[in-house]
Amino acid sequence: MIVSLCDPSPDDGVPDISLITRWTEQLCSDQSTYPATKETMLLAVLRTLALDVETLTPGEYIRPPKGLEELASLPFEEAVRRFIKGPPTESDETYEDRARHSNRQILMRGRRPAVTQYGFICMVPNHAEEEDCILALAGGMVLYVVRQAGWFPERYSFVGEAYMHGAMDDVVRESMRRPTFILV
């Protein structure tokens, strides 16, 4: 169940840097280490914003995505700004670096960070609300956000897809073994 959400981005665009910075500072002030992966909270937030998906060449997977560990050593606002917008224009940024930042903005469009009741950081659709549930459906390759529909506890409406940092592989793998859904 979702218990905390960053404010939605305006007009379904790229999330506002100041909103994400405030949300990240609050999250990091509560705890310094992300329990699911034992990394710093700021690095976990940055990896969540990146949906932990990035490649340099086809088939080559980088974990964590290039440069996130360096960003996690910066102050919150600077780390989030550089993650979303890229380094200052006077830097030695390459074409690949500019493409990477453009891809991050595209991946973040229409999504916002959230935290579940078990402390997982995730990316959910902008229209997700607190108390929405994140679940894995049998055979699914991603996690899904659903909302209880009306007064009936067994009826849910589909909200969208979710990315949950530190849990995707295990939860999706487990959902493929069992013919039920798993609430996370």
LINKAGI-V846198 format. One record per residue. N is the residue number from 1. RES is the residue in one small letter. SS is DSSP state (H for helix, E for strand, - for the rest). NEAR is the number of other ideal C-beta (glycine too) atoms within 12 Angstrom. Layout:
n=<N,N>
res=<RES,RES>
ss=<SS,SS>
near=<NEAR,NEAR>
//
This chain:
n=<1,2,3,4,5,6,7,8,9,10,11,12,13,14,15,16,17,18,19,20,21,22,23,24,25,26,27,28,29,30,31,32,33,34,35,36,37,38,39,40,41,42,43,44,45,46,47,48,49,50,51,52,53,54,55,56,57,58,59,60,61,62,63,64,65,66,67,68,69,70,71,72,73,74,75,76,77,78,79,80,81,82,83,84,85,86,87,88,89,90,91,92,93,94,95,96,97,98,99,100,101,102,103,104,105,106,107,108,109,110,111,112,113,114,115,116,117,118,119,120,121,122,123,124,125,126,127,128,129,130,131,132,133,134,135,136,137,138,139,140,141,142,143,144,145,146,147,148,149,150,151,152,153,154,155,156,157,158,159,160,161,162,163,164,165,166,167,168,169,170,171,172,173,174,175,176,177,178,179,180,181,182,183,184>
res=<m,i,v,s,l,c,d,p,s,p,d,d,g,v,p,d,i,s,l,i,t,r,w,t,e,q,l,c,s,d,q,s,t,y,p,a,t,k,e,t,m,l,l,a,v,l,r,t,l,a,l,d,v,e,t,l,t,p,g,e,y,i,r,p,p,k,g,l,e,e,l,a,s,l,p,f,e,e,a,v,r,r,f,i,k,g,p,p,t,e,s,d,e,t,y,e,d,r,a,r,h,s,n,r,q,i,l,m,r,g,r,r,p,a,v,t,q,y,g,f,i,c,m,v,p,n,h,a,e,e,e,d,c,i,l,a,l,a,g,g,m,v,l,y,v,v,r,q,a,g,w,f,p,e,r,y,s,f,v,g,e,a,y,m,h,g,a,m,d,d,v,v,r,e,s,m,r,r,p,t,f,i,l,v>
ss=<-,E,E,E,E,-,-,-,-,H,H,H,-,-,-,-,H,H,H,H,H,H,H,H,H,H,H,H,H,H,-,-,E,E,-,-,-,-,E,E,H,H,H,H,H,H,H,H,H,-,-,-,-,-,E,-,-,-,-,-,E,-,-,-,-,-,-,H,H,H,H,-,-,-,-,H,H,H,H,H,H,H,H,H,H,-,-,-,-,-,-,-,-,-,H,H,H,H,H,H,H,H,H,H,H,H,H,H,-,-,E,E,E,E,E,E,-,-,-,-,E,E,E,E,E,-,-,-,-,-,-,-,E,E,E,E,-,-,-,-,-,-,E,E,E,E,E,E,-,-,-,-,-,-,-,E,E,E,E,E,E,E,E,E,-,-,-,H,H,H,H,H,H,H,H,H,H,-,-,-,-,E,E,->
near=<27,37,23,27,34,36,20,27,29,16,11,15,19,30,40,25,28,19,26,39,31,20,34,41,21,21,33,29,13,18,20,16,18,32,21,28,26,13,27,28,34,38,36,37,42,45,40,48,48,38,31,33,24,28,18,17,10,6,7,11,14,19,22,31,32,27,30,33,21,18,35,31,16,23,16,30,23,22,33,39,26,31,44,35,28,27,23,12,12,7,14,12,19,15,11,18,24,18,18,31,32,19,25,36,24,18,26,38,24,23,36,39,46,45,38,36,18,20,27,35,49,49,44,43,32,29,21,37,24,19,20,34,36,45,34,33,29,19,17,24,17,27,41,35,40,31,25,21,15,10,7,9,9,10,12,22,18,21,27,26,28,40,37,42,42,32,33,33,21,20,35,29,17,24,28,20,14,16,11,15,24,25,25,34>
//
